[in-house]
Amino acid sequence: MKILFVSLGCDKNLVDTEFMIGSLAACGHTFTNEEEQAEAIVINSCCFINDAKEESINTILEMAQYKDQGSCKALIVAGCLAQRYQDEIMKEIPQVDAVLGTNSYEQINEALREIQNGRKYEQYLPLAGLPEHQAGRNLTTGGHYAHLKIAEGCDKHCSYCIIPHIRGPYRSVPLEELLAQARALAEQGVKELILVAQETTLYGADLYGKKSLHLLLDQLNEVPGIQWIRIMYCYPEEIYEELIHSIKRNRKVCHYLDMPIQHINDTMLKRMGRRTTRAELSDKIALLRKEIPDITLRTTLICGFPGETQKMHEELMYFLNEMEFDRLGAFTYSPEEGTPAAEFSDQVEERQKKAWRDEVMELQEEIIFDKNEELKGRELLVMIEGKVEDENAYVGRTYRDAPEIDGYIFVNTDIPLMTGDFVRVRVTGAYEYDLIGDMNDEFTK
């Protein structure tokens, strides 16, 4: 069949999508980006926050029209929304032919066969263990970078988060399997590995009796062809000494750490179910910057969590001004049914949430602009992402920038380059989030 994929939500979901595509391709199916041509449509859904849930539902309804009026013979919903609303989706949207839970995406071929035989299909394997990948993985990121999902699920149970209910407990992928995946990706031309999980810092604790992300980094650093290794989703309280030393000693590991803190007021942190305090966060940030002076720290925040006051918000603003995170994203609190925080009585008005978020992002814009100005004259290694149309310039990323979420550097040069090339660039200008630079005479591909 000719299949259209729509992958929504996070990069962890995207990895599942890529394995589904690989599994289907191994059975002879082909793929299209045109809804009108698709004989089957697969939506890998998200429901982490309300906006994501609405996007998933709207996408299903939109694709259902092609089942009614177009060439589509099979409509399949996978992922988080499918896991969370097991009974509702097929009942409320009869055009849906199959639903696959978060641990069941490897059943995608079986689902298609059942639909072709005139039967509906549902599969919700227990949220234990990990799917067995019977086929390879087809990348959708352009081939020069790929996400490596090192674990599934979460044990933290923060009061605002539904993930443990729809992804299950924390399960690490065995180190040998991750190394095999990394080698296979490198053979396909991947140069940057982005390590992802609901929480990367706990990697290996369930399998090996201790946190083992540092051991994984040591071995990934030896994989031929890989040039950058980037770490995302590190809970600050779980960042440990051996991990810091591994980041320092392994040449390929980017001096970049994504460390979601959500807030810094101790009352807010406790109500959120976070396992840290403002003082501990300050100490951890100071330690990271002392041990790795050129480290780029990225964080995310929740604005307007139940019970937050103007004074708490001002405390957060003071902290952000003091800490000067290199990268930051802020989101308004979204009450998720089934979570403790959704039942809290002191919910904050939507208008206030947005106002606080806007203030945070305005401050962060000033901080990043100042930091970018300080980079002028500095030479940085840049991975090329593509060419600027009709100009002798290219778009790239430095070690300071994760794809899709951080900024870019625009590189002026007459030398022809390809996506995935690495070049040395001297920074000459700065915008609020992006940089401008000239390529040096000496460069490497």
Buried (B, 14 or more C-beta within 10 A) or exposed (E): BBBBBBBBBBBBBBBBBBBBBBBBBEEEBEBBEEBEBBBBBBBBBBBBBBEBBEBBBEBBEEBBEBBEEBEBBBBBBBBBBBBBBBEEBBEEBEBBBBBBBBBBBBBBBBBBEBBBEEEEBBBBBEBEEBBEBEBBBBBBBBBBBBBBBBBBBBBBEBBBBBBBBBBBEBBBBEBEEBBEBBBEBBEBBBBBBBBBBBBBBBBBBBBEEEBBBBBBBBBBBEBEEBBBBBBBBBBBBBBBEBBBBBBEEBEBBBBBBBBBBBBBBBEBBEBBBBBBBBEBBBEBBEEBEEEBEEBBBBBBBBBBBBBBEEEBBEBBBEBBEEBBBBBBBBBBBBBBEEBBBBEBEEBBEEEBBEBBBEBBBEBBEEBBBEBBEEBBEEEBBBBBBEBEEEEEBBBBBBBBBBBEEBBBBBBBBEEEBEBBBBBBBBBBBBEEBBBBBEBEEEBEE
